[in-house]
Amino acid sequence: MDGRPGKESAAMSGNRTHVFRAVAFVENFNLKALAPAFPGCRLTPRELSVPVGNGELFLYPFGAAVFRDLPGEVEEAELARLRRADPGVAPEVLREEFSVLETGGPHSVSEGTLEIDRLTPERARIVALTVAQSAAMEYYEGIVERLSARTQGLVGRLETRGTVPMRMRSHHRFIGEAIATRAEVLGVLHLLDKPDETWEDPLMDRLYADLRSQFDLADRYEAMESKLRAVQEALELMLDVARDRRMFLLEAAIVFLILVEILAAVVR
């Protein structure tokens, strides 16, 4: 999903609750192209972040934005700025929220809340990234579920009728859509790679691991990949059935023509 790390760290210390709200979009973001619209931003290949008032905005290349500690009207203003910078940005498809409670004690994760001793800017980036990953994952889960439901309908027709339609153009398009979706999911969800901060800080690594576990990112990814593989295999099977049916009809037509030729010869 500043140039003043000391001030931000101090502002973020103390016992208080921080709210991270993620917004997922249909298309991906070109962070380099968006950077000029957000003066003072911190830009990396994986993230664009910019301080906004007492909070922060994070943008991620996989089409997710995360707001930390921003009122609703400020969030809408930042979304409007994003749309001005990229007029092709479609309306958001879903939102997700997560809270971080500073307690001064050891960190722990429960349903929807992370308790931590102090929320540093680096830890805030880890939390924002994880919430953005979860929101993006939920968006792709919806796509995969719809593909799976359509596939089940086609397979049910094959089960009841024992055959498939001769005209397979729509099936070809559907197979192409399924393959493209799988490629996009596998490509975009490299977002599950560990952020660089976790390799150098064991505490950050444990924090990221706990957050991934809280959002079930690994299990959800494996479930999506399994469903996409099943969809592709089912569609390929239906395509094979259609090919076999066409081949049978072609062979039958050839045999019929041979018989007609033989009969014509006999009559002559």
N, C-alpha and C positions, 0 to 999 in steps of 0.2 A: 503494500500500500503505500546552519543558522548563524553559524558564525558567532554564537554566544552560548557555548556549552555550559559555562559556569553559572550564568544567570538562570538558564532553563532548568539546570539540575537543582538549583536552590528553590526555584518556584515549584518544582515537582516533588520536593521532599515534604515530610510531615504526614500526619495521619489524615488521609483524604481518599476519596473515591474518584477514580478516573474512568471515563466511559469511552470506549472505542466503538464506533459505528461504521460498519463496512457496507459499501454499495457496489453491487456487481452489475456490469454492463454487458451487452451482447458482443461488442467488438473489442479488440485489443487496443492498447494505447501505444502511440509513438512518443515516448517520454522526451526524446531529444527535440521533437517538433513542438511539444507542449511547454518546454522549459521557458521560452521567452515570455510566456503569459504569466509566469509566476516568479517575479523578481525575488532574488535572495534565496532561491530554492537550492537544495542539495541534490545533485543529480548523479546517479550511478546507473550502470546497465540494468540493475534490478529494481530501482526505486527512484521516485522523485518525491522529496519531502520539503515542505515549506512551513515555517511558523505562521500561525494566524491568530492574532490576539494572544490569549493565554493558552491556546491549544495548538494543534498542528494538523496539517493535511498530508496524507501519503497517497501517491498514485503508483500503480504497478502495471507493468507492460501486459499482463494477462487480463486487463480490463476490469480492475477493481480500484476503488478509492476508499480510504479509511480516514475518518475524522476522529481526532482525539480531543475531548473536552471542548467541543464547540456547540453552541446553541443551535437549535433547529434553523433559525433564520440565517445564521452565518453559514451553515451547511448548504442551504439553498443558494446563497449568494456565491459560494465557491463552486457549486455545480453549474451555476449560470456562467461563471467565468470559464469553467472547463468547456462548456458548450460553445462559448464565443471563440475560444482558442481552437476548437475542433468542431465545426458545425455538423460533422457527420456523426457525432455522438448520439446514440439513440437513448430513449428513456431507460432508466435503470430497471433491471428485471427483478431484483430482490435486495433485501437489506438484512444485516445481521448485527447483533450487539453483544458486547462483552465488557465486563467491569473488572477493574484492578483496584484492590484495596490495599493501601499502604498501612502496615501494622507495626513496623519496626522489628518484626520477628521473622522466623524462617518462612520460606515460600511454600504455599500449598495451593492446589487447584481443586475447586469444587464445581458444581453445576453452574456455569455461566459467570464464575467469579474467580479471579486469581488474587490470593493474598501474598504480599511480598513486603520485605523490609523497606525498600525504597525503589521508586520507579525512576531509573536514570534514563537519559535519552536513548542509550543503546538498548536497554530493556524495552523501552516504549516501541522502538523499531521492530524488535522481535515479536512483541504482542500484536502490533499492527499487521505485520506480515502474516502471522498465523490466522488472524481473523479474516484477512483478505483471502487467504488460501481457502478457508472454509467456505466463504461466500461464493468464490469462483467454483469450488467443488460442487456446491449445491446447485448452481446454475447448470453445470454439465450433467449432474445427476438427473435433472429434469429432462434434458435432451435425450439421455440414454434410456430413461424410463419410457418416453414416448416412442422411441425406435423399437424398444423391446415389445411394447404393447401392439404396435403395428405388425411386427413380425409374428407374434402369437396369433393374430387374426389370420394371416396368410397361411401359417402352419395348420391352424384349425380347419381352414378350407381344404387344404390338402388331405387332412385326416378324414374329413367327412366325405369328400368326393373322390378321393384316391387319385386325383390328377391336378394339374395346374392349367391356367388358360394358355392358349397357343400364343397369344400376343404378349410378349414379355418385356415390352419397352418400359412400361411403368415399373416392372420389377428391376430392370436394369438401372433405372434412375434411382430406385430405392437402395439397391446395392451400392451404387456410387455414393449416395448420401451417407450410408452406414460406414463405408470405408473412409470417406472424407472426415466424418465425425470422429472415428477412431483415431485417425492420424492427428486431428486437431487436439483431441484430449491427450493423447500420448505426448504431443509436442508441447502444448501449453502447460501441462501439469509437470513439466520439469521444475515448476514452482515448488515442488516438494523437496528439491535439493536443499541441503542445509545452508543457511546464510553464513557468510564468511566470519561473522563475529563469534559463532559457536565453536569454531575450530581453535580459537586462541583463548577462550575463557570457559573453563569447565562448568562454572555456575550458569553461564548463558546456555551452554549445551544442555544441561539438565532442565533448565527452564523451558527451552524449546521442545525438548522431548516430552515434558509434562503437558505442554500446550497441545502438541500434536496428538497425544493420547487423549486429552480432554475432547478434542474435536474429531477424534477417530479418523484422522486424515489418511493414514496408511490403509486401514481396513476399507474405507470408502473408495479409495483409489483402486484397490484390488477388486472390489465388487464391481465397479464400473468397467474395468478392463475385462473381467470375466463375462459380463453381460454383452459388451460390444463384440467379444470373440464369439459368443453364442449366436448373436444376431447375424454376424457375417457368415458363420458356418451354416446356419439355417437357410439363409438366402442363397448361398452357393449350392446347397442341396436342392432347393427348389429350381434353381437354374439348370442343374444337371437333369432333373426330372423332365423339365420342359425340353431340353435338348434330346433326351431319349425319346420323348413322344414325337418330336419332329422327325427324328431319324427313322422311327418306326413307320410313320406315315409316308416318308420319302421312299423307304424300301417297299412298302405296300404299293405305292404308285408305280414304281419300276416293275414290280412283278405283274401288276395289272396290264401295263403297256406291253410287256413281253407276251402275256397271254393273248391280248388283242392281236398282236402281230402274228402269233401262231394261228389263231382262229382265221384271221384274214387269209393267211397262206393256204390253209386247208380249204376254205371256201373257193379260193381261186383254182 
